């Protein structure tokens, strides 16, 4: 598995069992209360308001550019929707479009994509931020790699708060996240 993933590139990928049977497609990414990767939510053939089909991340054997490969049919679980409070797109608390502010109140942008490491339980390692459509077209989206260190990042229900110094680590180029984080994958 590569060292870093983008959630947007995973949405819509087919999820395959080891025998080649399709279990579904990635609909969303599920996060725990500490914003660590927990699993993926699958599209469902039959709509249920109470339950979602999901796979814990530890059951994902490979996450490639074109598909996710999972251990087997027993990996696909039916989970009560109320247990999935935090997701990228569809939870009660969702990362997509969440604003990112510095502790002094400067908005750095809104989240359009999220980067995370391949291992389960690994916290998010960065965000792709937008300043709006026109800014995205003219200047490109900005990337915020979360530095490891003592400075706290607050992952709230309505916003993410980062130290003022993080404004200096924003990038506006199209570099691959592995190059930004120094991981070779």
Secondary structure, 3 states (H helix, E strand, C coil): CCCEEEHHHHCCCEEECCCCCEEEEEEEEEECCCCEEEEEEECCCCCCCCEEEEEEHHHEEEECCCEEEECCHHHCEEEEHHHCCEECCCCCEECCCCEEEECCCCEEEEEEEEEEECCCCCEEEEEEEECCHHHHHHHCCEEEECCCCCCCCEECCCEEEECHHHHHHEECCCCCHHHHHCCCC
